[in-house]
Amino acid sequence: MMNIKPIRTKDDYKAAMTRISELTSGDPDALPDIEFDELEVLTILAEAYESVHYKIEA
């Protein structure tokens, strides 16, 4: 079961990145659907956090 919450702080972000790393340490195609869904949601949340807190100037 997924226990996902918004990424609001640097600690939240670090926890999300740790979980993403765990989920991608093996073959992503071998992930059960629930874990693949978790990976997808965490990635979206991490990207949103990064777009606000780690802006890249063009």
C-alpha positions in Angstrom: 0.0 0.0 0.0 1.3 3.4 -0.9 1.8 6.0 1.9 2.5 9.0 -0.2 2.3 12.6 1.0 3.2 15.9 -0.6 6.9 16.9 -0.7 7.0 20.1 1.3 10.4 20.1 2.9 14.0 19.1 2.1 13.5 16.1 4.4 10.4 15.0 2.5 12.4 15.4 -0.7 15.3 13.3 0.6 12.8 10.6 1.8 11.1 10.5 -1.6 14.5 10.3 -3.4 15.6 7.5 -1.2 12.4 5.6 -2.0 12.7 6.3 -5.7 16.3 4.9 -5.5 15.0 1.8 -3.8 12.3 1.3 -6.4 14.7 1.8 -9.3 17.6 -0.3 -7.9 16.3 -3.4 -9.8 14.5 -3.9 -13.0 11.6 -1.4 -13.2 9.7 -3.8 -15.5 9.7 -6.4 -12.8 8.0 -4.0 -10.3 4.5 -5.0 -9.1 1.9 -2.6 -10.4 1.4 -1.0 -7.0 5.2 -0.2 -6.7 5.3 1.1 -10.3 2.4 3.4 -9.5 4.3 4.5 -6.3 7.4 5.2 -8.4 5.4 7.3 -10.9 3.7 9.4 -8.3 6.9 10.0 -6.3 8.7 11.0 -9.5 6.0 13.5 -10.3 6.1 15.0 -6.8 9.9 15.1 -6.8 9.9 16.9 -10.2 7.4 19.4 -8.9 9.5 20.1 -5.8 12.6 20.4 -7.9 11.0 22.9 -10.3 10.3 25.3 -7.4 13.4 24.7 -5.2 16.1 23.8 -7.7 15.4 26.2 -10.6 17.9 26.1 -13.5 18.4 29.5 -15.1 18.4 29.3 -18.9 
